[in-house]
Amino acid sequence: MKPASVLILILVFSILSCGCTSPPPAMKTVRVAYLPTSDYAPLHIANEEGFFAEQGISVEFVKVQSSAAALPLVLNGDIGVYAGPMKIGLVNAITKGEHVRIVADKGRVARGPCTAYALMVRKDLSDSGAVRNVSDLKGRKVAERDSDYDLYHALALGNLSADDVDTIDMAFPMVIPAFANGAIDAGLVTEPYLTEAVNNGTAVVLAPAEDFIPDYPFILFYGPAILDKDPELGRRFMVAYLKGVRQYNEGKTERNLRIISNYTGLDRDLLNRTCWFPIREDGYVPRGPVRDYMDWMYDHKKITLNLDDDQLFDMSFAEYANGVLNNTERTPGKQ
């Protein structure tokens, strides 16, 4: 055998025997908008457990006041990933050609043992009988935040419209003191503020969200910073995110509670009492509830074009991530 052939064989044998693997991808930063609520937990879990780092990703979390406030930052490329419900501003941006897409589930309104989102009313109004039903809210002050669709359907339970109440735009953290000092009579409230309001005796649930927007989705979106500039980074991000979702779905473990409390600044005991939104482990987002919202916006002339699914969804990232994760689970010796 020629010396060169021997050298090649030795090199191949050395590589195989050492168990060498391909080097990890170069570290890249992804900026992610978030709110201090528990449904953002999979992102924080993935970061804390090193799932993003495994994919060569360093996440920079950017706290925003609402998903609507994050949209301009997404459109100009300053933020690559954000989450929340579908909103009119987002749909109008896509209609104008902006490249933002639904890429994964981040929670949904679902009927179950607890309620994570609801129309609430001040406890004193409920106890006195002044407000027993949604119809009793006529003429009263109702807090909401980016909640046109939600409010429409909640008020419809009492044959009311937004014109029948005094709506007040209010961030979720401000709802609790507003209930306490009588500044509002009712409001749309999500966790953990829902549980906080019930526990401190300032408000009670008047109508759970599953009664007026069943299966309503909260969504993970990618913007042009990923879709246009680095889709491969988006695939790796999704692998880490869905690993975070799987750990989130293990429930209120000590580890999960500690991570979420650390990232949100919320009390651990409060988090343990809250209702957590269910999130699909495969990241799949059902088309039906999204289509219902699109049809509602179009019918109410909130948007000028009823976008089709190809203009709203790009599930290729979740499909890729599921392939990677399912293959890893089937491979002996892999965790």
Disulfide bonds with the S-S distance in Angstrom:
Cys18-Cys20 1.94
Cys114-Cys275 2.01
